[in-house]
Amino acid sequence: MLAGGLLVLLVVAMEMRCLLSFECSSNAPLSYEGNHRDFRASGVLTCSWVLTVPENYTVKLTITQMNVDSGGNFNCTNDHLQIRDGANSSLLAQICNSYPSSSVFRSSGTQMWVEYKSTQASNSFEASFKRLLNPSFCPRNVIANDTSGLLTSPFYPNNFPNDMDCSWDITGQAESRFVLIFRFLCLGICTSSLSQPCACDSLEIGDVFGARQICPQTELIPFISVENKISLSLVTDEQNSAKGFLAKYDSVFRLEECASMTQLTNTSGWFSSPGFPSSYPNNVECAWTIPIPPGLKIYLTFLEFDVEECGASCSCDYVEVAFTKAQSSQKKCGRIASGGWVLKNAINDEIVITFKSDGQGRQKGFEAVYTLVPQDAWESVPSAFCPWTDPAPTTEEIPTVLVDDASTERIPTAAIAQTARPSSDDSSATVTDSTTKRSSEGRGAVVVFTSGQVK
């Protein structure tokens, strides 16, 4: 029985030795193998590795553990980790315990060189690397001077590639805001039942009210920018690819007019109490009406709300939202947190918003944004099979602007054979027309980030 136990321990020890083994030599090749790859070293050694990923990708190196004591040598000469951008190329970092640095590094090309040099037995490090799509294939920043446009995920209408980490901004005119509406959105699904929904692919929307990360099962609501910019960041892993997203943006300016009845006919709009963000005047009454055409549904949210409090009946100052055909209404006063009053999904109706103040007490007032969304727009990101089979949208009414050039590069994924490579001398795509910022009849633009094709 004892001999059997010793045999089991011997087998386990041999397996662990194999697990912790590494090739310590000069410029030992380590190639990407379809997932992140770990390597490590410890003790008195000098080792170096050349990390290599496929064409059109870059190396992302993560130092997961490091204890490299330089023995009081603050410039890390005798003991260090040295990281170079390519095989023996430009130095990215030389680090040790006394001179720490970032734990994540990114190459500009397909290779990275790492050296572990140690004169002390107690030193050690562990690291892993994976591939990431070359940033030159990511969307460029967009300056949108139009009142509306379409946005797509990279490589649309093809699937986006795996191992991508792309960030880009959409910037509009000063004093404007964006309303971003996702019509369809599919992300890669985690194959492991233990994975969290956002552990694989995710899309992060920033510079908006309620900024958050979008992943499978996430509710899709219109996003409203805090100022005149929206930032997007799409991160994908090495597992399942997907079609990405098709979204529309509207650029809106705050309507300051207070009249007995103002009809709002654009697909999106932004309006407020008179004088906002200063206190509203006494004894005013303003009204806005929003018709909801067939095939659309409305999303109305109050971004700020501070109206004189006067009991449950709101008998002094108030905002009332009435549905004409449904013959129902909601009246509110007092303070409501941003986004705390939302009305959505009404169809085939007309909404009338009324603001009224009496002769006493004045507060900051309110500002609200509405948008009309297609009835077939998804309300959440699919958590399993992606039902999106429609072709690219027609553009009969909206001119198309392709943000690319004539050169192409080959992307080694199952879903994508080619994609356009952005020009290196232009850091932003510009979509313009002759519309003024207060125009009620705006033209639009489609911003598509690729001309690649599936073969």
C-alpha positions in Angstrom: 0.0 0.0 0.0 2.8 2.4 0.8 4.6 1.6 -2.4 1.5 2.4 -4.3 1.2 5.7 -2.6 4.8 6.6 -3.4 4.2 5.7 -7.0 1.2 8.0 -7.2 3.2 10.8 -5.6 6.1 10.2 -8.1 3.7 10.4 -11.0 2.2 13.7 -9.8 5.6 15.1 -9.2 6.7 14.2 -12.7 3.6 15.8 -14.2 4.1 19.0 -12.2 7.8 19.1 -13.3 6.6 18.8 -16.9 4.0 21.5 -16.4 6.6 23.9 -14.9 9.3 23.2 -17.4 10.5 25.7 -20.0 13.1 26.1 -22.6 15.9 28.3 -21.4 18.1 29.3 -24.2 18.9 32.4 -26.3 16.0 33.5 -28.6 13.9 30.4 -27.9 10.9 30.6 -30.3 7.4 30.7 -28.8 4.6 30.7 -31.3 0.9 31.5 -30.8 -1.1 28.2 -30.5 -4.7 29.4 -30.7 -5.0 30.7 -27.2 -2.8 32.6 -24.7 0.5 30.8 -24.0 2.3 30.8 -20.6 6.0 30.8 -20.0 8.1 31.2 -16.9 11.6 31.0 -15.4 13.2 31.0 -11.9 16.6 30.9 -10.3 20.1 31.9 -11.6 19.6 31.9 -15.4 19.7 34.1 -18.5 17.0 33.2 -21.0 15.4 34.9 -23.9 12.3 34.2 -26.0 11.0 35.4 -29.3 7.2 35.5 -29.2 5.5 35.3 -32.6 1.9 35.6 -33.7 0.3 35.3 -37.2 0.5 38.0 -39.8 -1.8 41.1 -39.3 -1.7 40.6 -35.5 0.4 42.0 -32.7 1.7 40.5 -29.4 0.1 41.3 -26.1 2.3 40.3 -23.2 1.0 40.1 -19.7 3.4 39.7 -16.7 1.3 37.7 -14.3 4.0 37.3 -11.5 7.4 38.9 -11.0 9.9 38.7 -8.2 13.2 39.9 -9.8 15.4 41.5 -7.1 18.2 43.5 -8.5 20.2 43.4 -5.3 20.1 47.1 -4.8 21.0 48.0 -8.4 18.3 50.5 -9.2 18.8 50.5 -13.0 18.1 46.7 -13.2 21.5 46.0 -14.8 22.3 42.6 -13.2 18.8 41.2 -12.7 15.9 42.1 -14.9 13.1 41.4 -17.4 13.8 43.1 -20.6 11.1 43.5 -23.3 11.7 44.6 -26.8 9.4 45.4 -29.7 10.4 42.6 -32.0 13.4 40.4 -32.0 16.2 42.5 -30.6 14.4 45.7 -31.7 13.6 48.9 -29.8 13.4 48.6 -26.0 9.9 48.7 -24.4 11.0 48.2 -20.8 13.7 46.9 -18.5 12.1 46.1 -15.1 12.9 44.6 -11.8 11.6 44.9 -8.2 13.2 48.3 -7.6 12.1 49.7 -11.0 8.6 48.3 -11.7 6.6 49.2 -14.7 3.3 48.2 -16.5 2.4 44.6 -16.4 1.0 44.7 -20.0 3.0 45.3 -23.2 2.0 45.5 -26.8 4.2 45.0 -29.9 3.8 47.0 -33.1 4.4 43.9 -35.3 4.2 40.2 -35.1 7.1 39.6 -32.7 8.2 40.5 -29.2 11.5 39.7 -27.5 11.7 38.9 -23.8 14.8 38.3 -21.7 15.0 37.0 -18.1 18.4 37.7 -16.5 19.0 36.7 -12.9 22.0 36.3 -10.6 19.9 35.3 -7.6 18.2 31.9 -6.8 15.1 33.5 -5.4 14.2 35.4 -8.5 11.3 34.2 -10.7 8.6 35.4 -13.2 5.6 34.2 -15.0 4.0 35.7 -18.1 1.6 34.9 -20.9 1.0 36.2 -24.4 -1.7 36.2 -26.9 -2.4 37.8 -30.3 -4.4 41.0 -30.9 -5.5 42.3 -34.2 -3.1 45.0 -35.5 -4.6 48.4 -34.6 -4.3 49.6 -38.2 -7.3 47.5 -38.9 -9.4 49.1 -36.2 -12.0 51.9 -37.1 -10.6 55.4 -37.3 -12.2 58.2 -35.2 -15.2 59.8 -36.9 -16.0 63.5 -37.0 -19.7 63.6 -37.8 -21.0 67.0 -39.0 -24.3 65.4 -40.3 -27.5 65.2 -38.3 -27.6 61.4 -38.5 -25.7 58.4 -39.8 -25.2 54.7 -39.6 -22.4 53.0 -37.6 -21.3 49.4 -38.0 -18.8 47.1 -36.3 -15.4 46.6 -37.9 -15.6 44.5 -41.1 -19.4 44.7 -41.4 -21.3 43.0 -43.0 -18.7 40.3 -42.5 -18.1 38.8 -39.0 -15.6 40.7 -36.9 -12.3 38.8 -36.3 -11.2 37.1 -33.1 -8.6 38.6 -30.7 -9.5 42.2 -31.4 -9.2 45.2 -29.1 -10.4 48.3 -30.9 -11.4 51.7 -29.6 -12.7 54.7 -31.5 -14.6 58.0 -31.0 -17.5 59.7 -32.8 -17.3 63.5 -32.3 -20.0 66.0 -33.3 -20.4 69.7 -33.4 -20.0 71.8 -30.2 -23.0 72.0 -28.0 -24.6 69.0 -29.6 -25.3 65.5 -28.2 -25.6 62.1 -29.8 -28.4 59.6 -29.5 -27.0 56.1 -30.4 -29.5 53.4 -31.2 -28.5 49.8 -31.8 -30.9 48.0 -34.2 -29.0 44.7 -34.3 -26.1 43.5 -32.1 -24.6 40.0 -32.0 -21.4 39.2 -30.0 -19.5 35.9 -29.7 -20.9 33.5 -27.1 -18.7 32.0 -24.5 -18.4 28.2 -25.0 -17.7 27.5 -21.3 -20.8 27.3 -19.1 -18.6 28.7 -16.3 -17.8 31.9 -18.1 -19.5 35.2 -17.3 -21.4 36.8 -20.2 -18.8 39.6 -20.6 -15.8 37.3 -20.3 -15.6 36.7 -24.0 -16.7 39.5 -26.4 -17.9 42.9 -25.2 -18.7 46.3 -26.5 -18.2 49.3 -24.1 -20.0 52.5 -24.7 -18.4 55.6 -23.0 -19.1 59.3 -22.6 -22.8 58.6 -22.3 -25.4 58.7 -19.5 -25.3 55.2 -17.9 -22.0 54.2 -19.6 -21.7 50.4 -19.5 -20.3 47.3 -21.0 -22.6 45.5 -23.5 -22.3 41.7 -23.8 -24.8 38.8 -24.5 -28.0 39.2 -22.5 -27.5 43.0 -22.0 -30.5 45.2 -22.5 -30.3 47.5 -25.6 -31.5 51.0 -24.9 -30.7 54.2 -26.7 -27.4 55.8 -25.4 -27.3 59.6 -25.0 -24.0 61.3 -24.9 -23.0 63.6 -22.0 -21.4 66.1 -24.4 -20.7 66.0 -28.2 -18.7 62.7 -28.2 -19.3 58.9 -27.9 -16.5 56.4 -27.4 -16.8 52.8 -28.4 -14.5 49.9 -27.5 -14.9 46.4 -29.0 -13.0 43.5 -27.4 -13.2 40.0 -28.7 -11.5 36.8 -27.6 -10.2 33.7 -29.5 -13.5 31.8 -29.5 -16.6 32.4 -31.6 -16.8 35.4 -33.9 -20.1 37.2 -34.7 -21.7 39.7 -37.0 -21.2 42.7 -34.7 -23.6 45.6 -34.8 -25.6 48.0 -36.9 -26.4 51.2 -35.2 -27.8 54.7 -36.0 -26.7 57.9 -34.4 -28.6 61.2 -34.4 -26.9 64.5 -33.5 -29.3 66.8 -31.6 -29.2 70.4 -30.2 -31.2 71.5 -27.2 -34.5 73.3 -28.2 -34.9 76.3 -25.9 -38.2 77.5 -27.3 -41.2 77.7 -25.0 -44.5 77.9 -26.8 -48.1 76.8 -26.3 -47.4 73.9 -28.6 -44.2 72.9 -30.4 -44.3 69.9 -32.7 -41.1 67.8 -32.7 -40.9 65.9 -36.0 -37.2 64.7 -36.2 -36.4 61.1 -35.3 -34.6 62.4 -32.2 -34.7 65.6 -30.2 -33.5 67.3 -27.0 -35.6 69.9 -25.3 -35.8 71.6 -21.8 -37.7 74.0 -19.6 -37.0 77.7 -20.4 -33.8 79.0 -19.0 -32.3 75.6 -18.3 -29.9 75.0 -16.6 -30.7 78.2 -14.7 -34.0 78.5 -12.9 -37.2 78.6 -15.0 -39.4 81.7 -14.8 -42.7 81.8 -13.0 -46.1 81.6 -14.7 -45.1 79.9 -17.9 -46.7 77.0 -19.8 -44.9 75.2 -22.6 -45.9 72.1 -24.5 -44.2 69.8 -27.0 -45.9 67.1 -29.1 -44.2 64.1 -30.6 -46.1 62.0 -33.2 -45.1 58.4 -33.4 -45.3 57.2 -37.1 -46.2 53.7 -38.0 -43.4 51.2 -37.6 -41.6 53.2 -34.9 -41.7 53.2 -31.1 -40.6 56.0 -28.8 -38.0 56.2 -26.1 -38.2 59.3 -23.9 -35.9 59.9 -20.9 -35.5 62.8 -18.6 -31.8 63.4 -18.1 -32.3 66.0 -15.3 -35.4 66.8 -13.4 -35.8 69.4 -10.6 -39.2 71.0 -10.4 -40.8 72.6 -7.4 -42.2 70.0 -5.0 -45.9 70.5 -4.2 -47.4 67.2 -3.0 -48.6 64.1 -4.8 -51.0 66.0 -7.0 -48.2 68.4 -8.2 -50.7 71.3 -8.0 -48.1 74.0 -8.5 -45.2 73.3 -10.9 -45.2 70.1 -12.9 -44.3 68.2 -16.1 -47.1 66.0 -17.6 -46.7 63.4 -20.3 -49.9 62.5 -22.0 -50.6 59.8 -24.6 -53.3 61.1 -26.9 -54.8 57.9 -28.3 -54.2 55.8 -25.2 -55.9 58.6 -23.1 -53.4 58.1 -20.3 -50.9 60.5 -18.6 -48.2 60.8 -16.0 -47.6 64.0 -13.9 -44.5 64.6 -11.9 -42.8 67.2 -9.8 -39.9 67.4 -7.2 -36.5 65.9 -7.9 -36.0 62.7 -10.0 -32.6 61.1 -10.5 -31.1 61.2 -14.0 -32.8 58.6 -16.1 -35.3 57.9 -13.4 -38.3 58.8 -15.5 -38.4 56.9 -18.8 -41.3 56.3 -21.2 -40.8 53.7 -23.9 -42.3 51.4 -26.4 -45.4 53.4 -27.2 -46.6 52.9 -30.8 -49.1 54.5 -33.2 -49.8 57.3 -30.8 -48.9 60.9 -30.1 -47.1 62.2 -26.9 -47.8 65.6 -25.5 -45.3 66.9 -22.9 -46.5 69.9 -20.8 -44.5 72.0 -18.4 -46.2 74.6 -16.2 -45.0 76.8 -13.4 -47.1 79.0 -11.0 -46.2 82.3 -9.4 -44.1 81.0 -6.6 -40.9 78.9 -6.2 -38.5 78.3 -9.0 -36.1 75.4 -9.6 -33.6 74.3 -12.2 -36.2 72.6 -14.3 -35.7 69.7 -16.7 -34.1 68.5 -19.9 -35.3 65.5 -21.9 -34.2 63.5 -25.0 -36.5 61.4 -27.1 -35.8 59.1 -30.1 -38.0 57.1 -32.4 -36.7 53.5 -32.8 -37.8 50.9 -35.4 -40.3 48.4 -33.8 -38.1 45.5 -34.9 -35.0 46.9 -33.2 -33.8 44.3 -30.7 -34.3 45.0 -27.0 -31.4 42.9 -25.8 -28.3 41.2 -27.1 -28.9 37.5 -28.0 -27.4 35.1 -25.4 -27.2 32.1 -27.7 -27.9 31.8 -31.5 -27.7 35.0 -33.4 -30.9 35.4 -35.5 -29.5 38.3 -37.6 -29.6 37.1 -41.2 -30.5 40.3 -43.0 -28.1 41.7 -45.6 -26.5 45.1 -45.3 -29.1 47.9 -45.1 -30.3 49.7 -48.2 -29.0 53.3 -48.6 -31.4 54.7 -51.1 -32.0 57.8 -48.9 -28.7 58.0 -47.1 -25.4 58.5 -49.0 -22.6 56.0 -48.3 -19.1 57.0 -47.2 -16.6 54.1 -47.2 -13.8 54.8 -44.8 -11.0 52.9 -46.5 -8.5 53.0 -49.2 -7.6 50.7 -52.1 -5.0 48.5 -50.3 -6.1 45.3 -48.7 -4.5 42.9 -46.2 -5.3 39.3 -45.5 -6.8 38.5 -42.1 -6.3 34.8 -41.1 -9.7 34.0 -39.7 -12.4 31.6 -40.8 -15.0 34.4 -41.3 -12.9 37.0 -43.0 -10.7 36.7 -46.1 -9.9 40.4 -46.7 -10.3 43.8 -45.2 -9.4 47.3 -46.1 -6.4 48.8 -44.4 -6.8 52.5 -43.3 -4.4 55.1 -44.7 -1.6 55.8 -42.3 -1.6 59.6 -43.0 -5.2 60.2 -41.9 -6.3 59.6 -38.3 -9.9 60.4 -38.7 -12.8 59.9 -41.0 -14.9 63.0 -41.8 -18.5 63.0 -42.9 -19.8 66.4 -43.9 -22.5 68.2 -45.8 -23.9 71.7 -46.0 -26.4 71.4 -43.1 -26.4 74.0 -40.4 -26.4 72.9 -36.8 -30.0 74.0 -36.3 -31.3 72.4 -39.4 -34.6 70.4 -39.0 -34.2 68.6 -42.3 -30.8 66.9 -41.9 -29.0 64.6 -44.3 -27.3 61.5 -43.1 -24.3 59.4 -43.7 -23.3 55.8 -43.5 -19.9 55.2 -41.9 -18.7 51.7 -42.9 -15.3 50.6 -41.8 -14.4 48.0 -44.4 -14.8 46.9 -48.0 -13.6 43.4 -47.3 -15.5 40.4 -48.7 -16.1 36.8 -47.6 -14.8 34.3 -50.1 
